[in-house]
Amino acid sequence: PGYLKEHLLPHMPSHPLRSAKTAFHRSQTLGYKNGFAFKRLPTVGIGGNRLYLNQLSQAELDELSNKRPTLTYGQPKQAPPADFIPAHVAFDKKVLKFDGYFQEDVPISTEEHFRIRQVGIYYYLEDDSMSVMEPIVENSGIPQGKLIKRQRLPKNDRGDHYHWKDLNRGINITIYGKTFRIVDCDAFTEAFLESQGIELNPPERMIFDPYTELRKMPPRMYVTPSDFDQLKQFLAFDKKVLRFYAMWDDTANMFGENRRFIIHYYLADDTVEVREVHERNDGRDPFPVLIGRQRLPKKMVEKKGIFPSCVLEISDQEVLEWFTAKDFAVGKSTTLLGRTFFIYDCDEFTRQFYRDKFGITGFEPVDVQKPPPEKIKQIIPPYNGYGFLDDSLQNCFSLIPQPPRKNIIKLLENDHKVLRYAVRMESPNPEDSKRRFVLSYCLATDMISIYEPPVRNSGIIGGRYLSKTRVPKPGSSTDDPVYYEPADLTVGSMVEVFGHRFIIVDVDHYVLNYMESNLESFPAEVVQSMRDHFAPHQETDSKIFSSNEPDAQELDALVVQIQEHMQRHNYLPDSNMQAAFLQQDKEGSGLLNKEEFFVLCDQFKVPVDDPAFQKVKRTMLVEMAYIILLMPLLNSYARIQWTP
């Protein structure tokens, strides 16, 4: 009754049931343990019905249905699936081979109208490619071997390719316009096709070329026996060869030349061989034999117009006369197979043979050496004015221009060695005559550069007047140029630079030091004139520094002059100059030597090479002026003193 009430009676308003389901929520499957969330299986289903934990799912039931309990061998294991083997591994080096032939027309031969050519068709199972090979037939005269290289061959115009299912015995296949007849296959091909369910046609008989079979038959020979004993000639003249030295003159044709050859005449069988004499670096391929050893026809039978002019073999019926030993002589020309050879000499054995056999003694060699051509004098073109003269001259010596060679030892010994001269321009223009320049002579390259110091409010932009270049002397020509040297630059001498004249008015003290250290390179009068130029200044220096302290008025006037000159050139002293001078004076004596002073001047870029400084440098007073110049700017005149 309880079951009927719960399952069979309908839910009606007049019959309420207490056991009706009122909760349809799903049970919770997540829980927390020790602060960690974990998943659990529900124990109560929808509506609060009890779930049985040991109930198996359908998948587990299906798995258990395939297992049979056993106590002896354990649980059965399913066999692993078969490994996948690609085609290029499974069918590696497995080739189907078919025998066939194709027919080729021969329209230009009177002996055969068609030709049968046997082939082997190979099908490679690994990539479905095919190749056609023609076996080599001896003396066929046809290039044989690989007829169609390995590739996938097209079957039709739709883009399909031949497959091994399309191949069988007794069928025709068309490959690139040629029709091949398959007549048979090998044992592996037959077993493979039958294993794949293909029914093979019966094999056919291979067709052979009729002309090839005809050539295998021995030809009929009708030769009248000769009274000449060839065996006796061979035994008597074996290894006896006549040697002639000849020349082939081919200069009448385009790109022709005179080529030397050696003609060998073999007395054993009356054969002739022509060998080419190769010279070193003649530019020809190493083919020494021009005409192979053979009997050469001298006079042939008159042929009809329809007979081909070129044949492979010449028989006795086509030749009236062959070349013999009496047809060769020194000083005469001989035509061999269309080439005319002039024989100019022979060896001693050949001379002796002609003396004994024919009684000929006049075998004087002919001089064929051409006189050497006259040497063409190389004329150097005149200088066109572009670039340096050495560079332009070097371009005339080789097809690919090369830079002129430099004296590396001179460059290394005279690196950074420069002779400086103060010059003025000699010009009728009074404005140009007042201009002052600095001429620098680079000892490493013998080049001269001219620099013009800028002067404010002069109306002339100073700077580089002449870049580094070699300056020729007046009167020198481009064929034999003479350039200025350090010995030509003395005080009072005139230097003409490309039409402009400069007079040297002063020189650097380094010039005198360089001349005294290299007296062998300068004339004695040049060195003496340079010493005379610096002698008055040395006397003035000794007078100025006769006392320990210089004149204060002279120092003040010099300081003002140098400072004004530096201000005109916008020179501003560095703030670190005072610290550097004080650091250089390690002993604290307030004295600096000459070398230390110039090192500091170069460090702070003090224009010690300026013409204004060079003008007063002739005396030791200017060396004092360097310090006097810097000290008022540093406000430490009383700190550092000058020591000559």
C-alpha angles and dihedrals in degrees: 000000000000090000091051092049093051103039109019107036114084123235104258130167092240093049110051116183123211093204096061116125115254103166119069101163124126121249121254115261098183127078142168127235124176088347095306126111118232137174123246136179118255117250097193125050131209110311094022097283116157116254120215111227095200094056111118124226124237092254091053091048091052091050093050091050090065094052126082118198115238133168099199108053102019126228116342116246125219115243114251116248118264116269117254111244116192121227095248088059100039094047099033112146091000109131131174112221124201127182118221147138142216132210122238125192120234106197100169101054127087093200099055134025099189138013129219114215119190118216140180118227114207123195116195110210095198095069104005092247126145138204134187119217126187116207115236114255116201116247092000094132090218124112102245138175121074106030098171119015122229112286143117105283120217116242101193143346093276093074099260120143132214115270129192087252088066094057124087141141119277097025136112123234126188118218119180093336096313121109115219123195114214110211106166146351137209127266096262092052091049093049093047096050093046090050089056092053099257117142109222123217118235114272121260132218116265114244117224129209109265095210092052091050089049092055091054090065114092110253120237113253124201105183123158110227114249128224091222112104106222092179091059091050091050093050093046099046103028112144091006112126132175113222123204127180111219140171130216112212108206098158092115090072127066113280089003124149143174110277126186123226139177118225115207118197112193110210092197095071105002093249125149130215127186119202127187120232109226120207127203114278093000090143095233130126115256099259103136098175114074096169119020122228107285144121109278121214117232100183124016135196116269106260130210122251094250093054112101113251093219121057131169099225131030118210130199091256091065097048125070097183135013129208113269135181093269091063093068121076136156113258095024134099123239126193113218117182093334097316121107114219123191111213110214103165146002138197128266095259090056091051092050092048093053091047092053099037105036103010093239115151104164100096100137113160118245119230107234097166111123118222112258113261118256114265112250111228111236109237114200111218117239120269111269097200098249119123127340119329092238093053093048091048092049091056089063095059100062139024091235107051114241126193115253117260118261130211099249094185091054091048092052096044096046099037111146092001110135130171113211127202132183109228138175128209118251107217137143087232106092092212093057093044089063094055117108126206140184114229114201122195114199109212094198096059103016089236127145127215127183125208126189115206110227115248120200119242091006095116091231123105108228128206133088110007098173128015121222109294141137111261117210121218121250112274096023117127131217090248093057108015121189116200131201116270132193089260089063094056110082134141110284096015121126122236118199111206113187094320097324120104124217128184119210109232101168142007138205119261087237089069091063091047091050092049093050091050091049103038092150091064097053132059116251094241091055092052091046092050090052091050091049089052093056096038097083091049092052090053090050090050092053090051093048094050096041086107126048095240123048123229110281095216092052091048093049093049091048092048091052092048095050094044092052090050092051092047090053089056093048095242114164120191121238119248091227094059095091092050091049094050092047091048091051090054094072096165093051092231094130091237131116129187123230097258095051091049095054091047090058091046090055090047093056094036096242107178097241090152092060113122090240090060093040090054094058094035090084088085132049086241090077090057087055087047091061090063092039088051094054101038099066087050090052095038089227104104092132092052103061126038131189125250116194 
